[in-house]
């Protein structure tokens, strides 16, 4: 018996020593799942409530729509910009983006596209759902996760609605990157008039409406919906979009996609089938883009999951769409969204605030105003005011001849 115990102890000791060399304690993200049936039955129009985590921002007529990351959309009456008021909440699990045309709101809900009728803003109606039209949705993987456990989950019939972080002893990965099972991202079910009134989103948007089409972009695919019948959109085509696409901007017949490795340009001469024109490649970073005239403006945010440590604002010459070239670069701290009006470029520099550049000469831009007492994430330059969001607060500024002046500060929490 003693001999057996000694052998057992030796095996355990040898195993532990081997494990110490090949294993470590890491943060493992465990998905919290909901059946698609329950998930799809959980959409509701509710009364106003505080926001949990502000996501995308969208302006339409006298109203502002702010996504509550992964859970819904808040509707704000902004008829008086000095005193905005939240009036309702759309509970939409898995929501990230939205776009509006002629009182019809289109919003993603994980793998699905939803349609809401806004014609009576006091009584919004949920009217349509297109199921399984998005193959990849934002799983919202926690930043602290070092490993994602997608094993033994039924993704055909369930949706990821949250995460639990646990510490587990796992084999060390040699590339030190976040590990997950790619198969979890597959989905086998894939498949304007001149008087139109279309809203406007911020630079972090993935949805764009152009005439009779809604363009949506995921990490690797672009989905094109025909919305000539606004209440009943039709998925017309799905095509590759690029690598790790995060944002989309439209102007003058072109879509500009911001990805972690570059900016992609697509022509929509054939609106039902955007055609690839070119790509401007940069180091790995988080990358929204806006375009005015012959120049594109990109913010590249480094650090964390965004890639390199360096953060900059780049000015890209796109006078020849087939050969975009770098024209200027400005150091930033941790930039997010941006926008422009006339000769002013507004750049959200995260915790370093809002920075206003004079872009009269895009090759020699100068900072003309800085707001360091705000957290800036994204902006929408409206006709009469600048709308900005950051850290659960919505700011509105009035344009003057020489500078911005604060109109109101509205806490969303």
C-alpha positions, -999 to +999 in steps of 0.1 A: +000+000+000+028+024+009+045+016-025+012+026-043+010+058-024+046+067-032+040+060-069+008+081-068+027+110-051+055+109-076+030+110-105+012+140-090+045+158-083+057+152-119+023+163-133+022+195-112+057+205-122+049+199-159+017+219-155+035+248-139+055+252-170+026+249-195-004+263-176-015+296-159-045+312-142-063+334-167-096+353-170-120+331-190-152+347-204-182+323-202-212+333-224-246+338-209-271+325-234-308+331-241-329+311-265-337+329-298-374+325-291-372+342-257-347+368-271-371+377-299-401+380-276-383+405-253-386+436-275-406+463-257-414+500-259-410+513-224-411+545-204-380+566-200-352+552-178-315+560-170-289+547-194-265+519-184-237+523-210-241+549-239-232+535-273-241+551-307-258+584-312-283+594-339-302+626-347-336+628-365-357+659-367-361+672-331-352+639-316-320+622-305-316+584-302-289+570-281-281+532-280-277+516-246-250+492-255-264+457-263-298+464-246-318+491-263-323+527-275-332+558-256-354+584-273-348+621-263-369+651-272-345+678-283-369+704-295-354+727-269-316+720-270-311+739-238-334+714-220-335+680-237-358+653-221-358+615-224-393+604-234-391+567-240-370+536-242-369+508-268-358+476-252-338+458-280-315+431-268-283+429-288-286+464-303-256+484-315-267+505-345-297+523-359-308+545-389-340+563-397-358+573-429-393+589-431-403+579-396-391+543-399-363+533-375-341+503-385-321+487-356-300+456-353-308+430-326-279+406-327-286+385-358-319+403-367-330+436-382-359+453-366-382+480-379-401+506-357-428+531-368-420+565-354-449+584-370-464+589-336-434+595-314-456+592-283-467+557-293-438+540-312-447+507-327-425+476-334-437+464-369-412+441-385-383+417-379-360+401-404-345+370-388-309+358-391-298+385-416-265+393-398-240+365-396-217+383-371-228+405-343-210+423-315-206+397-288-195+425-264-166+403-251-153+419-219-119+437-222-104+417-193-111+384-210-080+364-220-099+334-232-134+330-246-151+297-239-174+291-269-173+253-265-205+232-262-229+260-269-258+259-294-254+291-314-281+280-340-309+283-314-294+307-288-280+342-285-252+356-263-267+382-240-240+386-214-207+373-200-194+358-167-157+362-160-141+333-141-105+324-134-094+291-147-062+272-151-056+270-188-028+261-212-006+290-220-012+304-256+020+312-274+008+343-292-006+360-261-037+369-280-074+366-270-084+330-279-119+320-291-135+295-313-141+310-348-168+286-355-190+304-330-192+333-354-208+314-383-245+314-392-259+290-417-292+310-421-277+340-440-293+346-466-352+573-519-372+597-530-361+634-532-385+643-504-371+617-480-361+626-445-331+607-433-314+612-399-277+615-393-255+593-371-221+598-356-187+587-370-189+554-351-220+543-371-222+510-390-255+518-406-260+542-436-292+550-456-287+562-492-319+566-511-337+532-513-309+512-496-298+506-461-261+496-459-249+478-428-214+466-421-202+439-397-167+429-389-162+412-423-194+415-443-216+442-458-254+436-458-274+456-483-312+460-477-337+474-502-360+497-482-380+511-511-410+497-491-400+513-458-420+490-435-408+458-452-371+459-460-356+431-480-321+417-477-308+421-512-272+409-509-244+401-485-208+406-496-173+408-480-164+442-467-128+440-455-110+431-423-123+440-388-146+468-400-158+491-373-174+522-389-190+534-422-193+569-437-211+579-468-206+609-491-209+616-529-215+581-541-189+564-520-188+543-488-158+547-466-153+518-442-130+522-412-112+490-401-086+481-376-060+478-404-071+505-428-098+524-447-117+508-475-134+527-503-165+513-521-184+529-550-222+526-550-226+534-586-246+502-586-264+508-552-275+471-549-239+459-552-211+482-538-178+477-557-144+478-541-122+508-552-092+508-529-077+506-495-055+528-474-035+506-450-023+517-415-011+500-384-036+481-363-059+505-343-095+515-338-104+537-368-135+559-375-134+580-406-151+611-421-147+626-455-150+661-468-140+670-504-107+655-514-096+645-479-105+618-454-099+623-417-091+592-396-086+589-359-063+559-350-066+549-313-040+527-299-037+507-267-058+479-252-076+458-279-070+485-305-034+475-313-004+498-312+002+523-284+004+554-307-028+575-313-030+599-341-053+619-364-045+612-401-053+633-431-057+612-463-057+626-498-085+609-517-086+631-548-077+599-567-100+573-551-079+545-565-048+557-547-054+573-513-022+587-498-012+600-463-009+638-463-006+648-427-006+633-392-013+649-358-006+633-324-036+626-302-041+610-267-070+585-271-092+597-300-126+582-308-152+599-331-150+630-352-170+652-375-169+685-394-189+716-403-175+740-429-139+746-421-140+732-385-130+696-377-143+683-343-122+655-328-132+635-297-100+628-278-115+607-251-105+618-216-085+646-231-117+662-243-130+678-275-105+694-299-115+717-327-092+721-357-093+747-384-091+726-416-091+755-441-058+740-452-061+703-446-023+699-449-016+724-421-044+721-396-042+740-363-061+734-331-082+765-324-102+754-294-100+727-267-125+715-241-105+696-215-132+693-189-153+668-208-151+631-218-156+630-256-166+599-275-185+609-306-200+640-323-228+649-347-224+684-363-260+695-368-271+726-388-275+748-357-256+730-330-229+704-323-241+673-305-215+653-285-216+623-261-192+609-236-192+590-203-230+590-199-233+628-207-247+645-237-233+680-246-247+705-270-228+735-283-238+765-303-217+776-333-204+812-332-181+830-356-149+821-337-157+793-313-182+768-298-203+779-268-219+753-245-258+752-247-266+724-224-252+694-205-276+665-200-268+635-178-281+602-193-277+582-161 
